[in-house]
């Protein structure tokens, strides 16, 4: 199954689609060419030649260059879609926006670390020694511990520690992680300066149309998820109280 919707910026020539079957995606294509070069593993586009959403070509994954338009177009579609389509989109995208539950604590911990040139110290994010620091020489042989480097405490370093395989994610997932990370940095009293933004991969996008489009899509997906949860809660309430209406 697939959901098709018009492009807000390119609607005279292209249409978009979202693959919703569990076993259908563009994995083989984006794996060969790099996940980070594409919006999402289920996001596709096709040529219409101005015929509405009539498909006049094969479909292929959406390049990251059209990140903003795809997100805004799907968000606009969600606002007007019927319940069935909203739920189908939500079920395929809601986990894309999830962030690690302990991200805020880890960011604050890493930004608070300081390098001490007089002695080697080690930090750990492992569950058995969560967010701890030690000067014990024995820690250098324990893979759960890492030596605190000279650039410890910097935003760029914290990002590289938490997301070392950033380029293995599609653009939408990467944007969600970057957005959540930068929010945690600000909440920890840090500042994401221009260099840090470029290092992380934002390149000023946090003040651009792409950011607005991202939040539009995230909000519509989260709203659909909240409505589904509310309906489920109401159903449980009626069942528990014996109500039939």
Number of C-alpha atoms within 10 A of each C-alpha: 10 16 16 19 22 22 25 18 14 16 19 16 17 24 28 28 23 23 20 20 12 9 6 12 18 18 14 9 14 21 15 8 10 14 22 20 20 26 27 28 23 22 24 25 23 21 22 19 16 15 14 16 21 14 18 15 12 9 16 17 23 23 19 18 12 15 23 20 20 32 25 24 23 27 21 19 20 23 15 10 15 10 12 9 16 21 18 18 21 22 14 16 21 15 12 17 19 12 15 9 8 8 15 18 13 19 25 20 19 23 20 14 18 15 16 12 10 6 9 16 21 22 21 21 18 12 8 9 12 14 15 13 19 16 13 10 12 10 19 15 9 11 9 16 20 17 17 22 16 12 13 18 20 18 24 19 19 23 22 13 13 15 16 10 9 19 14 15 19 21 22 23 21 24 24 17 23 20 18 17 23 23 16 18 19 13 13 16 9 18 15 17 12 12 14 18 19 14 15 23 15 20 14 14 14 16 10 12 14 20 19 16 21 22 17 19 24 21 14 21 25 16 16 21 17 12 13 16 12 12 12 12 12 12 14 12 12 13 11 9 8 9 9 7 5
